[in-house]
Amino acid sequence: MELNVLKKEAGELKIQFKNADQGFLNLIKDVLWTESGVEMAGFKIDHPETNGALFTLKTKGKAAKDIWNSALKTASDEFTSFAKCIKNL
């Protein structure tokens, strides 16, 4: 997976992903929507043959970068918890 930050402002973050799995992008989008201050979180798939997606996050009252990082930590913590549960099966 490759990414390129196209826009990084206090209330907006735009990231171009290449070769990113849609499941991963959906996970991040869903976790972002649980964060306070999120006004919009979603991604648009480029043409299917380009394997690209543009992710947009818009926030109000909190820095987009901080919310993005918080969502990534939340997702990581959920995976760690899930891995521990699976390990105990």
DAZIMO-V18957 format. One record per pair of residues at least 24 apart in sequence whose ideal C-beta (glycine too) atoms are under 6 Angstrom apart, sorted by the first residue. I is the first residue (numbers start at 1). J is the second residue. If there is no record, write none. Layout:
i: [I/I]
j: [J/J]
This chain:
i: [10/11/11/12/12/13/13/13/14/15/16/17/18/18/19/20/25/27/31/31/31/32/35/35/35/37/37/37]
j: [63/59/64/58/64/57/64/68/56/55/54/53/51/52/51/53/53/75/71/74/75/71/67/70/71/61/62/67]
